[in-house]
Amino acid sequence: MDAALGGPAADGGPLKPSLTGPAEVYAALRLGLGDYVRKNGFTDVVLGLSGGIDSALVATIAADALGPERVHGVIMPGRYSSEGSRADAFSLATALGIDVRELPIEPAFQAYLETLGPIFAGRAADVTEENLQARVRGTLLMALSNKFGWLVLATGNKSELSVGYSTLYGDMAGGFAPIKDVFKTDVYALARWRNSQGEAIPDATLTKPPSAELRPDQTDQDSLPPYDVLDAILRAYVEEDRAIADLADAGHDPDTVARVVRMVDAAEYKRRQGAPGIRVTPKAFGKDRRMPITNRYRG
């Protein structure tokens, strides 16, 4: 493995320079994932490939940490998945040399809708139907895990987990979450750095607006502030323990700050049920920041 990806110096050779920035974080993620998998008795990992940046980065880290022959990607298109995202997922798998298979979720999703139809009659479709798609995908990944003994990797990042932009028993399903302590803006920085060492992640994945693709024309910014704004607020509130008033005084929009803080506080119950992951920031959820799930701080 190239030393730039965190490989050891040759025995007896000079010490390698200390890593910094994305190179250091990537090396930590690669080491942490590899250690967790091997030391807990697993050989292979499996993850969903959506064509998005998070799953692309996790797949790339896994291939570097374990070898591509130990990584299994599953493309699970649904009725709202774009052909571009599907193509990006296949392109990533080809570049990494990992095993890839496709399991369309539409038949299972339709079966759920038909089963629930009599109970949901008269009610408009909402986030319930969006979450059902994520849960179908989580079920398929866990079935492969049970059958073949593969460890499921959850692909959620710290920005999403901070504000609860994730689905319990859906995209949060898994035994290990490699980038759960990596903010979304840092996900992009890590992906670009890794591509500079040898291109793997498709350019389209890096440039298209992030989307869960659970409803027509959906983007993350339909529900969240732009990630550069969101991550700046999250770093201050989560990692620096800054007060809401301090964030407003620092120039952040007060309404946006209040909204983000509400989402962070309300999502604590979700984070408690998430998979463990690798700590790469000064304050990680579940290790350094443990808040009561039930409280009346703002009651």
N, C-alpha and C positions, 0 to 999 in steps of 0.2 A: 504494500500500500504506500502511496506517495506520502512523504513526511508531512506535506502540507495538509493532509487529511488526518494528521495526528498519529502517524506511524512512529514506532520507536527508532531511536538512533541505533546504528549497527554496533554490535558488541565491540568495545574497545575504541570506538570512534569518538569524535568530539561531540559534546552536548549540542543538541539542536537549540536554536533560539526559542525563547518563550513565545507561545502563541498569544495573540491578542485579538480583540474584536470578534467578528463572525468566525474566524478560524478557531479561536479558543472555544467558543460556545459549541460549534459543530463538533469539535473533538470530544467535548464533554458529553454531548448527546450520543455520539457514536459509542463511546466507552460505556456510558451508563446503560444503553440499550443492550449492547453485547453482553455485558456482565449479568444483567438481570435475566436475560434469556438463558444463558449457559449455566449460571449458578443455580437457577431454579429448575433445572432438568429438562428444559425445552430444547428442541433442535430447530424448529421452523416457526415462522410467524405468518399470519394472514391479516390482510386489511382490505377495506373497501377502497377502490380507486374511483374517485368521482370526476377526475379531470381538473380538480381544483388544486390550489397551492398547498393546502395543509396535507392532504393525502400524498401529494407528490413529494413533499419534503420528507415525510415520515418513511415512505417507501425507499427513498434515496438513502436516508440514514441507515435503514435496515439492511439494504443491499451492501453498503459499505461496512457495516458492523458484522454481518453474519455471512456475507457472500450471497450473490443473487440466487443461487440454487436453493437457498433456505427461505426465500421470500415468495409468498403467494398473494397476488393481487386479484381482487374480484371486482369486476365492473358490473354494476347493478342498475341499469337504466330503467327509468320509470316514464310515465306519460309526459312529464315536464322536462325530462333530460334533453339537453341539446345534442345534436349530432357532433358539434364542435367539441363538447366536453368528452363525449365518448371517444372521439378520435384522439384527443389529447391524452386520455388515459392509456389507450393502446400505444401511442407514441412513447410515453414515459416507460411503459413496461418493456418495450422493444429496446429502448436506449439502455435501460438498466440490465437487461437480460434476465429478468425475473419471470417466473411462471405467472400466466394470466389466464383467467377464464371469465366468461360472461354469464350472468344469471339475471335475466330480466325480471323485474318485480311486479309487473302489471297483473299477471294472473293471481298472485297472492293478494295484492292490494285490492283487486276487484272482489275477491272472495270475502275479504274483511268488510268492504263496503256493503255487500249484499247481506252479510250476516247482521251487520249493525243497522241496516236500512229501516226495518220496522221500528226500532227504538229511536232512531234519529229522524223519523218522518216529520216533516214540517219545519225542520231546523236547517238553516243555511250552512253550507260548508264553511269551515273556518280552520283555525290552527290544528284542530283535531285530525283532520284529514291529512294535513302536512306531516304531523308527527307519526301518523300511521305508516307513511312511506318509510320514514327513518327506522321505525321499529321492525318493519319487514326486513330491511337490510341488516339490522342488528341480529335478528333471528337467523338469517341465512349464514352470517359469519360465525355465530356461535354453533350452528349445526356442523359446519366444516371443522371448527375447533374440536368439538366432541368426537367426530368421526375419525379425524386424522391426528389428533393430539397437537394441533398447531395453536400457538398463543395468538389471540386476537389483539391487534394494536388499535387502540382508539386514537383518532387523529385530531381531536379538539385542541385549540390553542388557548392561551391564558386570557386573551381578550374575550373570547366567547364564553369561557367558563366563568369569568368575572361577572358578566352581566346575565348569565343564564341563557345565552343564545345557543342552546343545545337541547337535545331530547333525551330524557331519561329512558333507558332500555332501548335506545335507538342508536344515534351516533356516539353516545357515551358508553355503549356496550364495549367490553373488552377487558383484558387482564393487565394491560400496561398502556400508559399514555405518554409517549416520549416527549411531546412538545407542550404538555399542559402548563409549563412554566415559561413559555415563550410567547410574548405578545405578537399580535398579527403583523405589525410593522417589522418586527424582527424576523418573522417567518420569511418575509420577502427578502430581507437582507441576507439571511442564511442561504436561501435558494439561489440568489444571484452569486453569492460567494462560491457556493458549491459548483455552479455552472462554470465559473472562471477556472476551476481546477479540472474540468472535463464536462462538457455539456451533457446534461441528462434531462433536465426539466424543460418541457417545451416552452418556447417564447410566448405562445398564446396563453399558457397557464399563468405566466407572470404579468401579462398585460391586460387580461380581460377583467371586468368588474367581478368581485367575488359574489357567489350566489349559492344558496342551498338547492336551488332548482326544485322546489316543492310546490310551486304554483307558477302560473304563466308570468314571464317577464320579471321574475323576482330577482332582487339584488339585496345584499346585506344592508346597504344603506337605506332600504325601505324601513328597517326597524332600528338601525343603530346610527349614531353619528359617524362621520368619516373616521376611518381607523387612526389617522394621525391625531385627530382631536380626541377620540376616545382613549387611545393609549396614553396620551399625555395626562389626561385626568386620572386614569387608572394607576399610573405610576405614582402620582402624587398621593392619591387616596389610599391605595392598597399598600404600596411599598414604603411611603414616607409618612404615613399617618397624618396627612394634612387635613385640616378642617375644611368644611364646605366654604366657610367665609374666606379662608385663605386662598382657595382655588379661584373664587370669584375675584378677589383682590389681585390675583396674578394675571387676570385678563380673560379667564374663561367665562363663557356665557353662563350666568347664574342658573337659568332654567335647564340648560344642558347638564350642568354639574349636578343639580338636584335630581334630575332624571337618572343619570348614571349611578349616583350613589344609591338611589332607591333600588335599582336593578341589582347592584352588587349585594346589598344587604338581603334582598329577597331571595337570592340564588344560593344562599349558604346551604340549604338542605340538599340542593342538587349536587354541589361540590362534595359533600360528605359521602355521596354514593358513587363517586367517580373512581376510576382506576388510579393506582399510584403512578408516579412519574418521576422525572429527573429534575432536581432543583438546580437552576442556573441563574437565578436572580437573588437579590438580598432577602426577599421575603416571598416564600412560596405558600400557596394555599395548602392547608392540611398539615404543614410542618411548622411554619413560623407564624402564620396568621390563622388563629383558631377562634372564631366568634361563636357565641351561642346561637343555635338554630332558632330557638324560641326566645324572644326578647321584646321589650317595649321601649327601646331606645328613643324612638320617635313617636311613641304611642300617644 
